[in-house]
Amino acid sequence: MKTIFLIPLLLIFSACCLQKTARRSNNDAPFTFEKRTIHVNFHPHNSIRYKDYLIIQGVDDREAFCFKVYDLKTGKADTTFYRQIALDSIHGFMIRNERLMACSTSEKWKVWNKNRWQVTQSYSDFFFTQQIKQEYAQVLKFLHEDATYFVYGVSLGEFGGAAFFYHKPSGKTYSFQKDAPIDVLKTKEGYELTNSLPHGSGFVSLVTIHDPLKLELVPEKLNFLKHEFGKEAFRLIYDFWKLNEQRNLSFRLFFKQFSMDELAFESEAYEQYHSLMKHDPNIDFKLDTIGMNNLFLCHGSFDFKGTTTYLIQDSILYLEQMEKGKLKRIQCFPEQRELPYFTSTIEHKKGHNSYSLWFNRGYEDHGLTVRYVWLSISGTTIYRYNIVYAD
């Protein structure tokens, strides 16, 4: 009889313990997540954060430039700051070295200083003028800048990509060939490069480059801080990559190109090239998912308590860190199921990290089509802003 009474008591006690454990687990989660929606009367393309303002940019039905200023503190549109920064004949806004910049349709740059616009000039103006043009928005990517390097990426989708390190003291450019570079963080180990290709089910590589000066020196014509990026540049880049692959083949295999199928040879050359790169002591491949069954995407990285943390997406969103050569999951967000595939721009600032994400088709949310999402990591809070076009 006593045993019969003890069983229900044990079950109740166990249930209470489980409930306490579950609550403790939720409290131990390092990040909280908040979701908001912003409506705009134009087609959004990207967003930048300046102080506590979110500047949303896009075009109307006539392809004319439009923007909206959203106050992140109040959660409302800010018409005062909007009127202050509005300019005639503007091509777009950009954050460069934590300064708000504006490019005019005449391709002149201005900087917001002391509550007014001032004309400015920089060695990187030519690059950013190309990037801000819509046709190059997803091809040329600004990745990182410090006192020594200006780092940008070229992404041709499944047809190739590379990170370019412009060495300021020498004026020379060095390159690491890898598809779809999206982000660079400077760490004690060197430059941590994140690549994420939304092709097929998605491919990701996480690479640390210890010394960019030991990478491949690229021709001056591929320095897009000085030279126009256009259709001819596609051919130049492709020829340069192909040369890199072929020059690393053994003589016997190189000779066989004359009797082998060209596509087969290029595939073999590509594999050989990356095999050599993975044995290069200057390059540390922390992760490369090409050939893996479990595929996913990476939206970018940020520093969390001295450790590089990655925004990983498959069907939902995760935060993960590298540990002993493998990704270790530190938190998942199962409710975040509808995230875009493409990362267009990333901003890193101490305490604030921002990611502009977009996709072509979008998804329906309460009768509105969401094609653009802005993620913001402030402290230990992740904000998701669905920015939707509404007439």
C-alpha positions as CSV (number, residue, x, y, z in Angstrom):
1,M,0.0,0.0,0.0
2,K,2.9,2.4,0.9
3,T,4.5,1.6,-2.5
4,I,1.3,2.6,-4.3
5,F,1.3,6.0,-2.6
6,L,5.0,6.5,-3.2
7,I,4.8,6.1,-7.0
8,P,2.5,9.2,-7.5
9,L,4.7,11.2,-5.1
10,L,7.8,10.3,-7.1
11,L,6.2,11.2,-10.4
12,I,5.1,14.6,-9.0
13,F,8.6,15.2,-7.6
14,S,10.2,14.2,-10.9
15,A,7.8,16.5,-12.9
16,C,8.7,19.4,-10.6
17,C,12.4,18.7,-11.1
18,L,12.0,18.6,-14.9
19,Q,10.1,21.8,-14.9
20,K,12.8,23.5,-12.8
21,T,15.5,22.1,-15.1
22,A,13.7,23.4,-18.2
23,R,13.3,26.8,-16.8
24,R,17.0,26.9,-15.7
25,S,18.0,25.9,-19.2
26,N,16.0,28.7,-20.8
27,N,17.5,31.2,-18.3
28,D,21.0,30.0,-19.2
29,A,20.5,30.7,-22.9
30,P,22.9,33.6,-23.5
31,F,20.8,35.5,-26.1
32,T,17.2,36.6,-26.2
33,F,15.3,37.2,-29.5
34,E,12.9,39.9,-30.5
35,K,11.0,40.2,-33.7
36,R,9.5,43.4,-35.2
37,T,8.0,44.5,-38.5
38,I,8.6,47.8,-40.3
39,H,6.4,48.9,-43.2
40,V,7.8,51.1,-46.0
41,N,6.1,52.5,-49.1
42,F,9.0,51.5,-51.5
43,H,10.8,48.3,-52.4
44,P,13.6,47.8,-49.7
45,H,17.1,46.8,-50.8
46,N,19.3,47.2,-47.8
47,S,19.7,48.9,-44.4
48,I,22.5,50.5,-42.5
49,R,22.7,51.5,-38.8
50,Y,24.0,54.9,-37.8
51,K,24.0,55.5,-34.1
52,D,20.5,54.5,-33.0
53,Y,19.0,55.1,-36.4
54,L,18.2,52.4,-39.0
55,I,18.3,53.9,-42.5
56,I,16.3,51.7,-44.9
57,Q,17.0,52.2,-48.6
58,G,15.3,51.1,-51.7
59,V,13.5,52.2,-54.9
60,D,9.9,53.0,-55.8
61,D,8.0,51.6,-58.8
62,R,9.9,54.0,-61.1
63,E,13.3,52.9,-59.8
64,A,13.8,56.2,-58.0
65,F,15.9,56.1,-54.8
66,C,13.9,56.2,-51.6
67,F,14.8,55.9,-47.9
68,K,13.2,55.8,-44.5
69,V,14.7,56.6,-41.0
70,Y,13.6,54.4,-38.2
71,D,14.5,55.2,-34.5
72,L,15.6,52.0,-32.9
73,K,15.0,53.4,-29.4
74,T,11.5,54.6,-29.9
75,G,10.5,52.0,-32.5
76,K,9.0,54.7,-34.7
77,A,9.9,56.5,-37.9
78,D,12.0,59.6,-37.4
79,T,11.1,62.4,-39.8
80,T,13.4,65.0,-38.1
81,F,16.6,63.1,-38.9
82,Y,15.2,62.1,-42.3
83,R,14.8,65.8,-43.3
84,Q,18.3,66.6,-41.9
85,I,20.1,64.0,-44.1
86,A,17.9,64.2,-47.2
87,L,19.8,65.3,-50.3
88,D,18.8,66.1,-53.9
89,S,20.2,63.7,-56.5
90,I,21.3,61.1,-54.0
91,H,22.4,57.6,-55.0
92,G,22.5,56.0,-51.6
93,F,23.9,56.0,-48.0
94,M,26.7,53.9,-46.6
95,I,28.6,53.5,-43.3
96,R,32.4,53.7,-43.7
97,N,34.6,53.6,-40.7
98,E,31.5,54.3,-38.5
99,R,30.8,57.5,-40.4
100,L,27.6,58.1,-42.3
101,M,28.4,58.7,-46.0
102,A,26.2,59.7,-48.9
103,C,26.9,59.2,-52.6
104,S,25.4,61.6,-55.1
105,T,24.3,60.7,-58.6
106,S,27.3,62.6,-59.8
107,E,29.4,60.0,-57.9
108,K,30.7,62.5,-55.3
109,W,30.9,61.5,-51.7
110,K,29.8,63.5,-48.6
111,V,30.3,62.8,-44.9
112,W,27.8,63.7,-42.2
113,N,29.7,65.8,-39.7
114,K,28.5,68.2,-37.0
115,N,24.9,67.9,-38.2
116,R,25.7,68.8,-41.8
117,W,27.0,67.3,-45.0
118,Q,30.7,67.9,-45.9
119,V,32.4,67.0,-49.2
120,T,35.0,64.3,-48.6
121,Q,37.5,62.3,-50.6
122,S,39.1,58.9,-50.0
123,Y,41.2,56.3,-51.8
124,S,38.3,53.9,-51.5
125,D,35.7,56.2,-53.1
126,F,35.9,54.5,-56.5
127,F,35.3,51.1,-55.0
128,F,32.3,52.2,-52.9
129,T,30.8,54.1,-55.9
130,Q,30.9,50.8,-57.9
131,Q,29.5,48.8,-55.0
132,I,26.6,51.1,-54.3
133,K,25.3,50.7,-57.9
134,Q,22.5,48.2,-57.8
135,E,24.0,45.9,-60.5
136,Y,27.1,45.3,-58.4
137,A,25.5,45.2,-55.0
138,Q,25.8,41.4,-54.7
139,V,29.1,41.0,-56.7
140,L,31.4,43.5,-55.0
141,K,31.4,43.3,-51.2
142,F,33.2,45.4,-48.6
143,L,34.5,43.0,-45.9
144,H,36.9,44.7,-43.6
145,E,39.3,47.7,-43.2
146,D,42.1,48.4,-40.7
147,A,45.4,50.3,-40.8
148,T,47.1,47.7,-43.0
149,Y,44.4,46.2,-45.3
150,F,41.3,47.1,-47.2
151,V,39.5,43.8,-47.7
152,Y,36.8,43.2,-50.3
153,G,35.1,40.2,-51.9
154,V,34.0,39.3,-55.3
155,S,31.2,36.7,-55.6
156,L,30.1,35.2,-58.8
157,G,27.8,32.6,-57.2
158,E,28.5,29.0,-58.1
159,F,31.0,30.3,-60.8
160,G,33.6,31.3,-58.2
161,G,34.6,34.0,-55.7
162,A,37.6,35.4,-53.8
163,A,38.6,37.7,-51.0
164,F,41.0,40.5,-52.0
165,F,43.4,42.0,-49.5
166,Y,44.6,45.5,-50.7
167,H,47.9,46.2,-48.8
168,K,47.9,49.9,-48.1
169,P,51.6,50.4,-47.6
170,S,52.6,48.8,-50.9
171,G,49.5,49.4,-53.0
172,K,49.5,45.7,-54.0
173,T,46.6,43.3,-53.8
174,Y,46.6,39.7,-52.7
175,S,43.8,37.2,-53.1
176,F,42.4,34.0,-51.7
177,Q,40.1,32.1,-54.0
178,K,36.9,30.8,-52.4
179,D,33.3,31.0,-53.4
180,A,31.0,33.7,-51.9
181,P,33.0,35.6,-49.3
182,I,30.6,37.5,-47.0
183,D,32.5,38.4,-43.8
184,V,35.9,39.1,-42.3
185,L,36.8,39.4,-38.6
186,K,40.3,40.4,-37.4
187,T,41.5,38.2,-34.5
188,K,44.7,37.3,-32.8
189,E,45.2,34.4,-35.3
190,G,44.8,36.6,-38.4
191,Y,41.8,37.3,-40.6
192,E,38.8,35.0,-40.2
193,L,37.0,34.7,-43.5
194,T,33.4,33.4,-43.7
195,N,32.2,32.1,-47.1
196,S,28.6,31.1,-47.6
197,L,27.2,30.1,-51.0
198,P,23.4,29.8,-51.3
199,H,23.6,27.3,-54.2
200,G,21.8,24.0,-54.0
201,S,21.4,23.2,-50.3
202,G,24.1,25.7,-49.3
203,F,27.9,25.5,-48.7
204,V,30.0,27.2,-46.0
205,S,33.7,27.5,-45.4
206,L,35.4,29.1,-42.4
207,V,39.0,30.0,-43.0
208,T,41.7,31.9,-41.1
209,I,44.4,33.6,-43.1
210,H,47.4,34.3,-40.9
211,D,49.4,36.5,-43.3
212,P,47.7,38.0,-46.4
213,L,51.1,38.9,-47.9
214,K,51.7,35.2,-48.4
215,L,48.6,34.8,-50.6
216,E,48.6,35.1,-54.4
217,L,49.6,38.4,-55.8
218,V,46.9,39.6,-58.3
219,P,47.4,41.7,-61.4
220,E,46.9,45.4,-61.1
221,K,43.8,45.1,-63.4
222,L,42.1,43.2,-60.6
223,N,42.5,46.0,-58.1
224,F,38.9,47.3,-58.0
225,L,39.8,50.2,-55.8
226,K,41.3,51.7,-59.0
227,H,39.8,49.8,-62.0
228,E,36.2,49.4,-63.2
229,F,34.4,46.2,-62.4
230,G,32.4,45.1,-65.5
231,K,31.9,42.3,-67.9
232,E,35.6,42.3,-68.9
233,A,36.5,41.9,-65.3
234,F,34.6,38.6,-65.1
235,R,36.8,37.2,-67.8
236,L,40.0,38.6,-66.1
237,I,39.0,37.1,-62.8
238,Y,38.1,33.7,-64.3
239,D,41.4,33.6,-66.3
240,F,43.3,34.5,-63.1
241,W,41.6,31.7,-61.1
242,K,42.2,29.2,-63.8
243,L,45.9,30.1,-64.0
244,N,46.2,29.7,-60.2
245,E,44.6,26.2,-60.4
246,Q,46.7,25.1,-63.3
247,R,50.1,26.4,-62.0
248,N,49.6,24.2,-58.9
249,L,49.2,21.0,-60.9
250,S,52.0,18.5,-61.4
251,F,53.6,18.6,-64.8
252,R,52.2,15.3,-65.8
253,L,48.6,16.3,-64.9
254,F,49.1,19.7,-66.6
255,F,50.3,18.0,-69.8
256,K,47.2,15.9,-69.9
257,Q,45.0,18.9,-70.3
258,F,45.7,18.7,-74.1
259,S,44.0,15.3,-74.3
260,M,41.4,15.6,-71.5
261,D,38.0,17.1,-71.6
262,E,38.2,20.8,-70.7
263,L,35.5,20.6,-68.0
264,A,37.1,17.5,-66.5
265,F,40.5,19.2,-66.4
266,E,39.1,22.3,-64.8
267,S,37.3,20.2,-62.1
268,E,40.5,18.3,-61.4
269,A,42.5,21.5,-61.3
270,Y,40.0,23.0,-58.9
271,E,40.3,20.0,-56.6
272,Q,44.1,20.0,-56.8
273,Y,44.3,23.7,-56.0
274,H,42.1,23.5,-52.9
275,S,43.9,20.4,-51.7
276,L,47.1,22.4,-51.8
277,M,45.5,25.4,-50.1
278,K,44.3,23.1,-47.2
279,H,47.9,22.0,-46.7
280,D,49.2,25.6,-46.7
281,P,50.4,26.5,-43.1
282,N,49.4,30.1,-43.8
283,I,45.7,29.1,-44.3
284,D,43.7,27.3,-41.7
285,F,40.5,25.7,-43.0
286,K,38.4,25.4,-39.9
287,L,35.4,24.2,-41.8
288,D,34.5,23.4,-45.4
289,T,31.1,21.8,-46.1
290,I,31.6,21.0,-49.8
291,G,30.9,17.3,-50.1
292,M,29.1,17.0,-46.7
293,N,25.6,15.7,-46.4
294,N,24.4,18.1,-43.7
295,L,24.4,21.4,-45.5
296,F,23.6,24.9,-44.2
297,L,24.3,28.6,-44.6
298,C,26.2,31.2,-42.5
299,H,24.9,34.8,-42.4
300,G,28.1,36.1,-40.8
301,S,30.1,36.2,-37.6
302,F,30.6,38.3,-34.5
303,D,32.8,38.3,-31.4
304,F,31.1,37.1,-28.2
305,K,33.2,37.1,-25.1
306,G,36.4,36.8,-27.1
307,T,35.2,33.9,-29.2
308,T,34.1,34.1,-32.8
309,T,30.4,33.1,-33.0
310,Y,28.5,32.3,-36.2
311,L,24.9,32.8,-37.4
312,I,24.1,29.4,-38.9
313,Q,20.9,28.6,-40.8
314,D,19.4,25.4,-42.1
315,S,15.7,25.1,-41.5
316,I,16.0,27.4,-38.4
317,L,18.6,29.8,-36.9
318,Y,21.5,28.7,-34.7
319,L,24.4,30.4,-32.9
320,E,27.5,28.2,-33.1
321,Q,31.2,28.3,-32.2
322,M,34.2,26.3,-33.3
323,E,35.5,23.8,-30.8
324,K,38.2,21.2,-31.5
325,G,37.6,21.4,-35.2
326,K,33.8,21.2,-35.1
327,L,30.9,23.6,-34.8
328,K,29.4,23.6,-31.3
329,R,25.9,24.8,-31.0
330,I,25.4,27.3,-28.1
331,Q,21.8,28.3,-28.8
332,C,19.0,27.6,-31.3
333,F,16.0,29.6,-32.3
334,P,13.4,27.1,-33.6
335,E,10.8,29.8,-34.2
336,Q,13.0,31.6,-36.7
337,R,12.2,29.5,-39.8
338,E,11.7,32.1,-42.5
339,L,15.1,33.7,-43.0
340,P,16.6,34.9,-46.4
341,Y,19.4,33.1,-48.1
342,F,21.6,36.0,-49.2
343,T,23.7,38.3,-47.0
344,S,24.2,41.6,-48.7
345,T,25.9,43.9,-46.1
346,I,27.4,43.4,-42.6
347,E,28.4,46.1,-40.1
348,H,30.6,45.3,-37.1
349,K,30.9,47.8,-34.3
350,K,31.7,47.1,-30.7
351,G,28.5,46.0,-29.0
352,H,26.5,46.2,-32.2
353,N,26.5,43.8,-35.2
354,S,24.1,44.1,-38.2
355,Y,23.3,41.8,-41.1
356,S,21.2,42.7,-44.1
357,L,19.5,39.6,-45.5
358,W,17.4,39.2,-48.6
359,F,15.9,36.6,-51.0
360,N,14.1,36.8,-54.3
361,R,10.8,35.1,-53.7
362,G,10.2,35.9,-50.0
363,Y,7.4,34.4,-47.9
364,E,3.9,35.5,-46.8
365,D,3.5,37.0,-43.4
366,H,-0.1,38.1,-42.5
367,G,-0.8,38.9,-46.2
368,L,2.5,40.8,-46.8
369,T,5.5,39.5,-48.7
370,V,8.8,39.6,-46.8
371,R,11.8,39.7,-49.0
372,Y,14.2,41.6,-46.8
373,V,15.2,41.1,-43.1
374,W,17.6,43.1,-41.0
375,L,19.2,41.3,-38.0
376,S,20.8,43.2,-35.2
377,I,22.9,41.8,-32.3
378,S,23.1,44.4,-29.5
379,G,24.7,43.0,-26.4
380,T,22.9,39.7,-25.8
381,T,19.7,40.6,-27.7
382,I,19.1,39.6,-31.3
383,Y,16.5,41.7,-33.1
384,R,14.9,40.6,-36.3
385,Y,13.2,43.3,-38.4
386,N,11.0,42.2,-41.2
387,I,11.0,45.1,-43.6
388,V,8.1,44.9,-45.9
389,Y,6.7,46.9,-48.8
390,A,3.2,48.0,-48.2
391,D,1.2,50.4,-50.4
